[in-house]
Amino acid sequence: MTIKELTGTVAEVTGFPGKITWDASKPDGTPRKLMDVSRLAALGWKSRIGLRDGVAKTYATFLAEKAAGTLRE
């Protein structure tokens, strides 16, 4: 997943109405990022929630804590 795709997902989940702009004059990060969960999988671990659902649940928790006044900064 690219940073652009992740940004779009977060914007969609949170209902961000603005325009996201990118500064092409800045470096675009590490050319190659690797993530390997094979060692975890070998131990029997498997993710149970997708990224979009995880972002949505995290955002819902944030909103609930903010409304309740229990948000930790």
NUMILUM-167059 format. One record per residue (C-alpha): residue number from 1; residue in one letter; y, z, x. Coordinates in steps of 0.1 Angstrom, whole numbers, always signed. Layout:
NUM  A  Y  Z  X;
...
// end
This chain:
1  M  +0  +0  +0;
2  T  +34  -9  +13;
3  I  +64  +14  +13;
4  K  +80  -11  -12;
5  E  +50  -8  -35;
6  L  +50  +30  -33;
7  T  +88  +30  -40;
8  G  +82  +9  -70;
9  T  +55  +32  -83;
10  V  +77  +63  -79;
11  A  +106  +46  -95;
12  E  +85  +35  -125;
13  V  +69  +70  -129;
14  T  +102  +88  -127;
15  G  +121  +63  -149;
16  F  +146  +56  -121;
17  P  +170  +31  -137;
18  G  +188  +20  -105;
19  K  +183  -9  -82;
20  I  +164  -3  -50;
21  T  +179  -20  -20;
22  W  +165  -25  +15;
23  D  +184  -27  +47;
24  A  +168  -55  +66;
25  S  +189  -48  +97;
26  K  +168  -16  +103;
27  P  +133  -15  +118;
28  D  +106  -17  +92;
29  G  +84  +11  +107;
30  T  +52  +11  +126;
31  P  +37  -24  +127;
32  R  +2  -11  +119;
33  K  -7  +20  +101;
34  L  -43  +30  +98;
35  M  -59  +56  +75;
36  D  -96  +61  +76;
37  V  -113  +86  +53;
38  S  -149  +76  +63;
39  R  -154  +110  +80;
40  L  -144  +128  +49;
41  A  -166  +105  +28;
42  A  -195  +113  +50;
43  L  -190  +150  +42;
44  G  -191  +141  +5;
45  W  -154  +141  -3;
46  K  -141  +115  -27;
47  S  -107  +113  -43;
48  R  -107  +121  -80;
49  I  -72  +110  -88;
50  G  -54  +78  -81;
51  L  -20  +76  -65;
52  R  -1  +67  -96;
53  D  -16  +95  -116;
54  G  -10  +119  -87;
55  V  +27  +109  -86;
56  A  +30  +113  -124;
57  K  +14  +147  -124;
58  T  +35  +159  -95;
59  Y  +66  +147  -112;
60  A  +56  +164  -144;
61  T  +51  +197  -126;
62  F  +85  +193  -109;
63  L  +102  +187  -143;
64  A  +84  +217  -159;
65  E  +93  +240  -130;
66  K  +129  +228  -131;
67  A  +132  +234  -168;
68  A  +116  +269  -165;
69  G  +139  +278  -136;
70  T  +110  +284  -113;
71  L  +115  +255  -90;
72  R  +112  +266  -53;
73  E  +136  +249  -29;
// end
